[in-house]
Amino acid sequence: MLDKQQAQNISSRSTINASVTPKGSLEILSQLEVEMLKEVGENGLYALFRQCALAILNTGSDSDNAKTIMEAYPDFHIEIVQQERGIRLNLFNAPANAFVDGEMIASSREMLFSAMRDIVYSEAERLRKQSDLSVGVGITDYVFHLLRNANIFRSGEHPNMVVCWGGHSISDIEYKYTKDVGHSLGLRGLDICTGCGPGAMKGPMKGATIAHAKQKISESRFLGLTEPGIIAAEAPNPIVNELVIMPDIEKRLESFVRVAHGIVIFPGGAGTAEELLYLLGILLDPENREIPFPLVLTGPKSSEAYFQQLHNFINKTLGFEAQQKYKIIIDDPEEVARTMIQGTKDILNFRQKANDAFYFNWSLKIQEDFQRPFEPTHKNMASLELSRSLPTHKLAANLRRIFSGIVAGNVKDSGIRAIEKFGVYKIDGEKEIMQPLDNLLNAFVDQQRMKLPGETYIPCYELKNN
């Protein structure tokens, strides 16, 4: 939770009334789409759109608490107007820092209408039932359609998209390192995709921006993939020039691995552990054994102990085979970049032979355990089976859900309110699983990786049988 002074700083920010129109995209909505956006009730999209819009207009916020940000602007609302020449949004009591001399900053306006585009389209696709969401291939098809509608595919380009994962709450030394890695990647012409927030999600983009300028790359791609619960707590950083909001965390994670030509993981907390476990569970599937997927865990020398603890946790829970799916590189941005370049070459060769698309990894098999949305209710969290007797991919899926619940309890509005109402999550399992899990979570707390620096972290969970 924010302290009293931080909450006052947010609530004292000035607001503005403004009217904005899209530029170049989503200029026309159907009457049904407009009505869905206006509707306030259970079946309407207004509350979701308001939440995402407020997060976007709060770019640069020093809070990671969605509930606090929402409460800081209780009078913010949006009037959606369909007019002869297109759509118009009238904003009331909007955060003033998204405007300059009364005009909305261009990147904020672009992201605002990207949010509208994704929210409208994902719901319309769901209602049309074009994709069968009851089966895994249908979910993948749905993800593909959402990404295609956002126009992120570049069919003529060779593999060059590096996904960077890592925490929003990292040290200055770690943040500088993420910029150095991004710079090394950018000098080699690689584009960057992140969760679009601050910290390790911003640093690689910032470093690559300078590198692309040096290389005279005029069409840099800085792709941000998020979902409503996360964007409300981690507003997009202003470097993002392509924003996509997926309907839930599982489809966001699938989007990452489908568009990635390599993944770099920096130091982070529960969210980063969730992402790593998600990917390892997929790569451990025997059907994916022959598919190249470069994965590097990296950080400065000061983060070496962090990665060793994470490495040990993987060994004690998922085993030695899981450890072989990634490479740990400490304090060497150039080696990280060289590894990614070699990885993209391997992917190019593999996909040419498999006749697979360069822009979307169709070959990768993702089990439904990793696709089904997980609602982190107290009952669901308590019911998760954590046992070494489970198949490795199922254990990885359940461990991923544990960290997903902790992320919700830490930063998502719905999770924070559930913890306030029902108390902490109760998590139980075999001691051989729970002890390393306890050690890892305690390390995250001690290293201030659960909240922004300076904030006191109150755990939203209680571990049993450890």
Buried (B, 14 or more C-beta within 10 A) or exposed (E): BBEEEBBEBBEEEEBBEBEBBBEEEBEEBEEEBBBBBBEEEEEBBBEBBBBBBBBBBBBEBEBBBBBBBBEBBEEBBBEBBBEEEEBBBBBEBBBBBBBEEEEBBEBBBBBBBBBBBBBBBBBBBEEEEEBEBEEBEBBBBBBBBBBEBBEBBBEEEBBBBBBBBBBBBBBEEBBBBBBBBBBBBBBBBBBBBBBBBBBBBBBBBBBBBBBBEEEEBEEBBBBBBBBBBBBBBBBBBBBBBBBBBBBBBBBBBBBBBBBBBBBBBBBBBBBBBBBBBBBBBBBBBEEBEEBBBBBBBBBBEBBEEBBEBBBBBBEBBBBEEBBEBBBBBBBBBBBBBBBBBEBBBBBBEBBEEEEBBBBBBBBBEBBEBBBBEBBBBBEEBEEBEBEBEBEBBBBBBBBBBBBBBBBBBBBBBBBBEBBEEEEBBBBBBBEBBBBBBBBBBEBBBEBBBBBBEEBEBEBBBEBEBB
